[in-house]
Amino acid sequence: MSRKRNHLQLMRKLAGRHAETLMRGESHIFEILASPVTANGQVTGAVILMVDVTEREERESLRREFSANVSHELKTPLTSISGFAELMKEGLVEADKMREFAGDIYKECGQLIALIDDIMKLSRLVIL
């Protein structure tokens, strides 16, 4: 959205009441907060505050991406484990294949444990 369009949108939104919007520039993101100044019931001006929220928005984007990746990485082995276990439960696995299926479940559990360990290590990192 262009800066001029953002500005016009903000002024329309203001129309006598508080308004907030995000403005994305080439390298920064600003949160714009505006409140009307009134005298005798008439809007005579506005107080506008621009806050650079680039870092906050980038962190939020990384958090969403990380969450999506972790969800996928957790779901993939769980789906395999569930599928193997269901086949075994329903008696659809021949006795000579039971050890192989158990090995597959064990392997997938190992991957889950490693992933969870990595997530726990990440959670302990201090961000400066």
N, C-alpha and C positions, 0 to 999 in steps of 0.2 A: 504494500500500500504506500502511495507516495506521501511525502511529508505534508504537502498542501492538502491532500485529501484527509489525512489524519487531523490536521488543524481544523478544517471545516467540520469534520465529524465531531470533534471535541466541542467546538463552539455551538453546534446544534444541540448536542447532548446537554451542555451547560444550561441553557434556557431557564435560568433561575434556580438551578439546583446543582448539587455536587456531581461531578463526573470523573471517571477514571478511564484511561485507555493505555495500550502499549503502542509505542512507536518504534519500528525497527528501521535502523539506519544501515549503512553499509557495514559498519564494524561494531556498532553498539545497539543496545536495546534500552529504551527509556520507558519508565512508567510515568505517565503524566496525570497528575491529580489537580483538579480545578474546582474551585468553589466560588460562587458568585459573591460580589460585594453589593449590598443593597442599601439604599437610602430612601426613606419615605415610601417603602414598598416597591421601588423601582430598582432594577439591576443597573448599577452604575459602573461596574467593572468586574474584574475577576482576579483571584489570587491563584496563580498557577505554579505548581511545583514539579520540576522534572528530576527524576531519580534514575541514575544509571543502574539498571538491573541486569546488565549483560551477564555478569558472573552467576547470579541467581538462576537466570533462565538457562544458561549452559549447564549448570549443575543439575537442574531439573530434567533437562533433556538427557543427560548422561544417566540419571537415576532411572528414567523410564526405559531407556535402551538396555541398561543393565538388568532391570527387572524382567524385561521380555526375554533376554538371553538366558537368564537363570531359570525362568519358568520352562523354557524350551528344553534346556539341558537336564532339568529334573524330570520332566514329563517323558522324555524319550526312553530312558532306562526303566522307568516305572511302567510304561506301556508294555515293554518287553517282558518284564517280570510278571505282570498281570496276565499277559497272554500265555506264557509258559505255565504259570500256576493253574490257570483255567483249564488248559489242555490236560494237565496232570490230574486235576480234580475230577474232570469228566471221564477219566479213564481212556483218553484218546492217545495216550503215549504207550507204546509197547514197552514191556519190562526191560528189554535190552537198551532202550533209548532213555530210560529214566535217569541214569547217571549223567548222561550228556545234558539233559534238560536242567538237572540240578546244577551242573557246572555252569551253564549259561546264566541261571539265576544268580549264582554266587558271583560270577564275573560282573554282572550288571549292578549288583549290590556294592561291589568294590568300587565301581565307577561313581556311584551315588555318594559313598562315604568320602571318596577323594574330592568330589565336587563340594560337598558340604564342608570339609576341612578347609578347602581353598576359600570358601565364602567366609568362614569364621576368621581366617587369617586376615582377609581383606577388611573385615569389620573392626579389627584391632589396629589397623593403620591409622596413624594420626595425620590428618591433613593440615599442612601449614598454611 
